[in-house]
Amino acid sequence: MGVKNLWRLLLPIGHRLSIQTLSHQTLAIDASIWLTQISKACRDPETGRILPNRPHVRIFLLRLMRLLFHQIKPVVVFDGVMPEVKRRELQRRRDIREKLWRDDQGGGDAGVGAMRRTAKKILVQKLKEWRQKEAKLKGGVIIDMNKRDN
């Protein structure tokens, strides 16, 4: 994950450049560093979770577009050791997948059933949202037939 004290080592010979000075050149981009920087900046301050509108993807693309605007050819490089943040996220996703496919009793198709139920819930929610948007566009009212009056 990088060279320890690299900037201190380069301080005597290094100097800052304006982005315009790199025009018409090729620049290697360490994608892991960019993604780590952006994902840390795009987290909810209270929960620590990545914001739901996925701004990290947009910011990554905006950085690339800025380089292209200045006529810099970016070469995005993915290499090195996987960052701990990424390792934890991949493990979390793996655990969720395993939980969905695992049967609580140790066998059978309960995991598949749980995944289907989850998919159905998501689909129903998305259909409701679509119907509500359609009604707003048409100025209509939606009556939820599944809602019970108690």
C-alpha positions as CSV (number, residue, x, y, z in Angstrom):
1,M,0.0,0.0,0.0
2,G,2.6,2.5,-1.0
3,V,6.0,3.6,0.1
4,K,6.2,4.7,3.7
5,N,7.5,8.4,4.0
6,L,7.7,8.7,0.2
7,W,6.8,12.4,0.3
8,R,9.4,13.2,2.9
9,L,11.9,11.4,0.8
10,L,11.0,13.4,-2.3
11,L,10.6,16.7,-0.5
12,P,14.2,18.0,-1.4
13,I,13.8,17.3,-5.1
14,G,10.0,17.5,-5.6
15,H,8.0,20.5,-6.7
16,R,4.3,21.1,-7.4
17,L,3.1,21.4,-10.9
18,S,0.2,23.1,-12.5
19,I,-2.2,20.6,-14.2
20,Q,-1.7,22.6,-17.4
21,T,2.0,21.7,-17.6
22,L,1.0,18.0,-18.1
23,S,-1.0,18.8,-21.2
24,H,-0.4,16.4,-24.1
25,Q,1.3,13.8,-21.8
26,T,0.3,10.4,-20.5
27,L,-0.3,10.1,-16.7
28,A,-0.5,6.9,-14.7
29,I,-3.3,7.0,-12.1
30,D,-3.2,4.7,-9.1
31,A,-6.9,3.7,-9.0
32,S,-6.7,2.2,-5.5
33,I,-5.5,5.5,-4.1
34,W,-8.2,7.5,-5.9
35,L,-10.9,5.1,-4.9
36,T,-9.8,5.1,-1.2
37,Q,-9.6,8.9,-1.1
38,I,-13.0,9.3,-2.7
39,S,-14.7,6.5,-0.7
40,K,-13.5,8.0,2.6
41,A,-14.8,11.5,1.5
42,C,-18.2,10.1,0.4
43,R,-19.2,8.4,3.6
44,D,-22.1,9.4,5.9
45,P,-20.5,11.1,8.9
46,E,-22.9,9.5,11.3
47,T,-22.9,5.9,10.1
48,G,-19.7,5.7,8.1
49,R,-21.6,4.0,5.2
50,I,-21.0,5.1,1.6
51,L,-23.7,7.5,0.5
52,P,-26.6,5.9,-1.3
53,N,-26.3,7.9,-4.5
54,R,-22.9,6.5,-5.2
55,P,-21.0,9.8,-5.5
56,H,-17.6,8.0,-5.5
57,V,-18.2,6.7,-9.0
58,R,-19.2,10.1,-10.3
59,I,-16.2,11.8,-8.6
60,F,-13.8,9.2,-10.1
61,L,-15.2,10.0,-13.5
62,L,-15.1,13.7,-12.9
63,R,-11.4,13.5,-12.1
64,L,-10.8,11.5,-15.3
65,M,-12.8,14.1,-17.3
66,R,-10.7,16.9,-15.8
67,L,-7.5,15.3,-17.0
68,L,-9.0,14.8,-20.5
69,F,-10.2,18.4,-20.5
70,H,-6.5,19.4,-20.0
71,Q,-5.5,17.0,-22.8
72,I,-3.8,14.6,-20.5
73,K,-4.1,10.9,-21.4
74,P,-4.9,9.0,-18.2
75,V,-3.8,5.4,-17.8
76,V,-5.7,3.9,-14.8
77,V,-3.6,1.3,-13.0
78,F,-5.0,-1.3,-10.6
79,D,-2.3,-3.2,-8.8
80,G,-0.7,-3.8,-5.4
81,V,-2.2,-5.1,-2.2
82,M,-6.0,-4.8,-1.8
83,P,-6.9,-1.9,0.6
84,E,-8.4,-3.0,3.9
85,V,-11.6,-1.1,3.2
86,K,-12.1,-3.0,0.0
87,R,-11.2,-6.3,1.7
88,R,-13.8,-5.7,4.4
89,E,-16.5,-4.7,1.9
90,L,-15.9,-7.8,-0.2
91,Q,-16.1,-10.0,2.9
92,R,-19.4,-8.3,3.9
93,R,-20.8,-9.0,0.4
94,R,-19.6,-12.6,0.5
95,D,-21.2,-13.1,3.9
96,I,-24.5,-11.7,2.6
97,R,-24.5,-14.0,-0.4
98,E,-23.7,-17.1,1.7
99,K,-26.5,-16.2,4.1
100,L,-29.0,-15.9,1.3
101,W,-28.0,-19.3,-0.1
102,R,-27.6,-21.1,3.2
103,D,-30.5,-23.0,4.7
104,D,-31.2,-22.4,8.3
105,Q,-31.9,-26.1,8.8
106,G,-28.8,-27.2,7.0
107,G,-30.2,-28.2,3.6
108,G,-32.9,-27.7,1.0
109,D,-33.9,-24.7,-1.0
110,A,-34.6,-22.3,1.8
111,G,-31.6,-20.1,0.7
112,V,-33.1,-19.8,-2.8
113,G,-36.5,-19.1,-1.3
114,A,-35.1,-16.3,0.8
115,M,-33.4,-14.8,-2.2
116,R,-36.6,-15.0,-4.2
117,R,-38.6,-13.4,-1.4
118,T,-36.0,-10.6,-1.2
119,A,-36.1,-10.1,-5.0
120,K,-39.9,-10.0,-4.9
121,K,-39.8,-7.3,-2.1
122,I,-37.4,-5.2,-4.1
123,L,-39.5,-5.6,-7.3
124,V,-42.8,-4.7,-5.5
125,Q,-41.1,-1.6,-4.0
126,K,-39.7,-0.5,-7.3
127,L,-43.1,-1.0,-9.0
128,K,-44.8,1.1,-6.3
129,E,-42.3,3.9,-6.7
130,W,-42.8,3.7,-10.5
131,R,-46.6,4.0,-10.1
132,Q,-46.2,6.9,-7.7
133,K,-44.0,8.8,-10.2
134,E,-46.5,8.0,-13.0
135,A,-49.3,9.4,-10.9
136,K,-47.5,12.6,-10.1
137,L,-46.7,13.1,-13.8
138,K,-50.3,12.7,-14.7
139,G,-51.6,14.5,-11.7
140,G,-53.5,11.5,-10.5
141,V,-54.0,9.7,-7.2
142,I,-52.9,6.2,-6.4
143,I,-55.0,4.0,-4.2
144,D,-53.0,1.2,-2.5
145,M,-55.3,-1.9,-2.7
146,N,-53.0,-3.8,-0.3
147,K,-53.3,-1.2,2.5
148,R,-55.7,-2.2,5.2
149,D,-57.7,0.3,7.2
150,N,-57.6,-0.5,10.9
